[in-house]
Amino acid sequence: MENNSALSITVPSAVQRQSVTYYILSLSKVYQIEVHNIERRFSKFEALNLELHSLGYTRLPELPKSFMLIQMQSGIEQRRKDLEIYMRALLQRKDTRHSLPVVKFLELDQFCPELIYQRLELV
């Protein structure tokens, strides 16, 4: 599915600090070199998903399952891939891409305020 956004997102890696895994999200503006990297724990992805549901967004992409002890590298790598699919799906949808929870989560107001529009109709 083509992303009609002027943004591209990847989750290229995960880092562990003090037994906590942080996923690195890399945002870039299409046709520009500028890249914005942010770190998020899995619990922040869960909070984003919950907030979108509570605001009435439906047919959201599936968030990877939560496992308390996903410390094995293969589990972290699979979750990283799944989180990238999840975030790309959110950015493909106009309604979620411009929603306040996604704007805050991805720091879009700081990285690319020119791409923020009024909230569109829920899908």
Salt bridges, closest charged atoms under 4 A:
GLU34 OE1 - LYS29 NZ 3.47
GLU39 OE1 - ARG17 NH2 2.28
GLU62 OE2 - LYS65 NZ 3.42
GLU77 OE2 - ARG80 NH2 2.69
GLU84 OE1 - ARG80 NH1 3.89
GLU84 OE2 - ARG88 NH2 3.21
ASP95 OD2 - ARG93 NH2 2.80
GLU107 OE1 - HIS36 NE2 2.87
GLU107 OE2 - ARG40 NH2 3.32
GLU114 OE2 - LYS29 NZ 3.15
